Amino acid sequence: MKLLPKPKPVSLDSGVSQGIEMAVGLVVFFLMGWGIDALLGTVPVFMITFTVFAMVGQFVKMYFIYSRDMRHLEEQRAEMLRGGQQ
């Protein structure tokens, strides 16, 4: 006897996964810079440089992903409009 419906699989939203990826990437590059600074005994030059590099890289990646997705959606919309007019 089946009383409860089968639960649907839980999927993370794209924004949540991108946020987690950005945070983890920043932490990894921050720790790499911190480790290099600790090994070389320098001021936090590498830590700051690696963190800024990771931030810029993540924003550039987000821009290209957004542009690709918008281009794809525009192509779909144009295809729907062409199909509806024929």
Secondary structure as the mmCIF struct_conf table of DSSP 4:
data_model
#
loop_
_struct_conf.conf_type_id
_struct_conf.id
_struct_conf.beg_label_comp_id
_struct_conf.beg_label_asym_id
_struct_conf.beg_label_seq_id
_struct_conf.end_label_comp_id
_struct_conf.end_label_asym_id
_struct_conf.end_label_seq_id
BEND BEND1 LEU A 4 LEU A 4
HELX_LH_PP_P HELX_LH_PP_P1 PRO A 5 VAL A 10
HELX_RH_AL_P HELX_RH_AL_P1 SER A 14 LEU A 40
TURN_TY1_P TURN_TY1_P1 GLY A 41 GLY A 41
TURN_TY1_P TURN_TY1_P2 PRO A 44 PRO A 44
HELX_RH_AL_P HELX_RH_AL_P2 VAL A 45 GLN A 85
#
